[in-house]
């Protein structure tokens, strides 16, 4: 476990080792999730359509697929609590 410092604009730096482990790339979106007593940061797939390919009907819009990817990521965090 490492301490990180919050910058003047609220930014934090995720250590290289963790970025590599979780495949977080520069500019990639993450979810910041209020988990009650802590904050969880969940990397989103850079291509939510590819991530969800075969899991859902293609009648859904890209925004709907992205929202579902976010929901799946949040469900994973809740399972690990």
C-alpha positions, 0 to 999 in steps of 0.5 A: 500500500502506498500513500498518494498526495491529492493535488491542488485541483483534486488530481491523484497519481496512480503508481506505474505498477498499478497502472500496468497491472490494471491496464490503465492508459493515459486518457482512459476513463475510470469510474470514481465510486463512493463505496461508503467508507472509501473511494474505489477507482475502476478502470473502464474498457477503452472499447466498451463495445468490444468488452460487451461483444456477445453479451447483449443485443446490438440493438442497444446504442453505444451510450447504452453499452457504455453505461452497462459497462460502467454498471458491470464495473460497479457490480464487481466492486460491490462483490469484492467488498 
